[in-house]
Amino acid sequence: MLNLKDISCGYGLKKILNSISFEIKEGTTTTFLGANGTGKSTLLKAIVGLLTYSGNLFLKGEEVRKIPVKKRAKLLAYVPQSTNIPFDFTVLEVVLMGRFHASKLSLNYSKSDFKIAQGSLERVGIGDFANRVYRLLSGGERQLVLLARAIAQQSQLIVMDEPITGLDLGNQMRLLLLIDSLKNEGYTLIKTTHYPDHALRVSDQVVWIGEGKILASGYAKEVINIKRLKEVYGVESECYDHPSGQRFILPLRFMENKI
């Protein structure tokens, strides 16, 4: 689905990522982990075409820079950490924006578009939000709307930057279950998170990013371990394997000096 070869990028003269290379298979969930400011969101912006980069980034075999915007929208949907919409668009109108690539430029959405948008809201558990004003929602509620917009887009790849941000515990679980459900339907998902437990729960592949490079990548249970948690976050912890097969992390104490 996605192939990155020697990707380097940043902001202005400040380079954030250096020679990043890895592949993401179709129908899998990949999570980027790392401390604040290490380049996780920067990498997502390069993947979705919002940031210039050097190197090559292939989406379904095509270099991203050469894919027309409308075609890219059919292949890839993006859920940012937040989006400020100054006008009083309703929630349904925001979700319908995910259907723009499939509609005419006049924004005459079809009955099918409205049905897809409403179904997407129901899928993330906010079907009754359709007529509410997006601008007046809480941060967590806005995040669910943006996720619904991405689902309505019906793109094969969904890229999510900190999708858990602002969500209560119940909606966090709803989102994790939804990620697994989408993967089982054939979608490919990429996300960033600050919660290794969440990465363990839903990820096929985990990529640790630090100091502008890949620190480690591989199966979640192989690369999320107490040594890596101490190196990246300065946290001493223990890992527990539940009879269900799920692994959990218990943080014990913060280490002033990382090893």
N, C-alpha and C positions, 0 to 999 in steps of 0.2 A: 504493500500500500504506500509506504513512505520510505525514502532512502536519502539519508543525509551524508554528504561527502565533503569533509574539510570545511564545514560551515564556520565562518567567523563573522561577527557583527557587533554593533554597539550603537552609541549615540554620539554623533559628531565625531570628535577626535578620540573619544573614550571607547576603547574596545572592551566588550564585556565577555564575549565567548571566543575561544580560539580553537580552530580545527576540530570541530565536533563532527563525529561520524558514527552512525548506527542505522539500523533498519527496523522498521515496524511492520509486522506481518498483518495481513488482512484478517479481520474478525477477532482481533485481540484488544486487550486493554493495557496501555502503558502509562506508568506514573513517573513523573519527574519529582525527585526529592532533593532537598538541599536546604542550607541555611538561608536566611533572608539576604537578598542582594547578590545571589550567586549566579543569576542569569536564567532562571527557569522561565519567567514570564517573557524575557527577551527572546528566548528560543522559540516560544510559542508564537510570538509576533512575527518572527522570521518565517515560520512554517505557514502561517495564514496569509502572508504577503503584505504585512503592515510595516515591515522593517527591511531595509536593504541589507544584503549580505554578500560575502564572497564565498566561493565554493559552489557546490551544486546541490540542489534540493529537488528530488524527483517525487511527484505525486502520481501514482498509477503510471509510472514510466515517463511522465512529461515533466520537464523542468518548470517549476512553479512560476518563475518570472515570465514564462512564455505562454502561460494559460490565460486566455481572456477572462475577465472578471466574472461574467455571467456563467461561463463554463465552470470556473473554479467554485462558484457558489453551489453548483450541482454536485460537486465532489466533496466539498468541505464546509462545515458549519463551525462557527466560533462563539464560545460563551466567555466573554471577558469577566474580570472580577467585578466590574460595575459599569453601568452606562447611564449617563445623565441625559435625559430627554426633557428639554425645557418646556415643550408644549404639552397641553393636557390631552395627550393621546390616551385612549382607553387601553386596558391590558390586551384586549382582542386585537386592536389595531397594531400594537407592538408585535404581537405574535404573527400577525398577517405579513409583517415585513419580511418574515422568513420565506414567504411565498413569492417575493418580488421577482426572483429569477424565472419563475414559471408563469408570471402574469405579463400582461401588456404594460408598456411604459405609462399608460394612462392610469394605472393602479385600479383598473376595473377587475377586482378579484372575482373569481368564479364561485359558484355554490360549493364546488369541490374544495376550493381554497378555504372557505369559511368552515367547512366541515373538518378539514385537516387541522386548522388552527384551534378550533374548539376541542377536538379530540386530543390535541397535544396538551392543552391546559388541563384536561381531565386526567391525562396520564401522569402529570406531575402533582396531581392532587389539589389543583386550584381551579377547577371547572367553574366555580361560582364567582370567580374574579373577573370574568369577561368584561363587564361594564364599569369596573373600577378604574380610577385614574392612576396610571402607572407612576407618575411623579409623586403621588401621595402614599405610596406603599413603603413598608419598611425595607431595609437593606436585604434581609433574607427573602422577603416576598418578591422583591425585584429579581433576585437571583433565580428563583423558580420560574419567573416569567421569561427570562433570557434563555433558560434551559428549554422551556416550551417552544420558544421561537426557533431554537436550533433543531428540535425534533420536527417541527413543522416544515423546516427546510428540506427534510428528507435526503440529506447528503450522506454519502457512504462513510465519511470520516467526521467525527465530532471532536473538536478541540476545546477543552475546558480549563480555564485558569482559575484555580482555587474555587471550585464549584460549591464547596461546603461553607464558604464565607457567609456568616450571618444566619445560618440555619440552626434551628433548635435540634435537640437530639432525635426527635421523631422524624423530622424532615431530612436529617442526615442519613438515617437508616433508609428512608424512602428513596433517597438519591442513590445510595449504594446498591439497593435492590434494582433500581431502574437501570443503572450502569450494567449490571449483570444481565438484565433482561434484554437490553439493546445489543449487547455483545452476542447473546444467544440467537438474536435475529439476523446476525451477520454484519452489524455495524463494527467499525473500528473506532476505538476511543483513546484519546490522549488527554491526560490531565496533570495538573500540578497539585500538590497538597503539602501541608505541614504536619499531617497526621500519618506516621508510619503504619499505625494500626489499620487505617483505611486502605492504604496501599497493599497491605498484606491480605486484606479481605477480598479485593476485587481485581488485583493486577496479575496479568500474565508476565509482564516484564516491568522491572524497575530500573530507572536510570538515575544514579546519584550525580548531581552536578555541584561542583565547587571550584572556586578560583578560576572560573572561565573554561573549565574542562570537565570531561567525564571522569569521575572518581571510580565508579564501578557500574556495571550493568549486568543484568541476568534475571533469573527467576526470583520472585519476591522473597521467598524463604531462604534463599542462598545469600542474597546481598543485603538484606535487612537483619542485622545482628548487633549484639551489644558492643562489639568493637567499633563498628561503623557509627553507631549512635553516639558513642563517646567522642569519636574523632570529629564528627560534623557538628553536634549540638553541645558537646561538653556535658553530657548527661550520663550518669551511671545508671544502668537499668538491668532488668531481667526479662527474659522471654519465656512465656508459658504456652504450651501446646494443649489446647482443649481437646477432649475426646471427639468432638465434632470434626476435628481436623484443622480448626482455626487457630492461628497463633496470635497471642496478645503480648503487648509490651507494657511492663510496669516500670515507670521512671522512679528511681530511688533518691537520687540527689544530684545537684548541679556541681560540676567540677570546675573550679576556678581556672585551672590549667588543663587544657585539652592535651591529650597525648599525641 
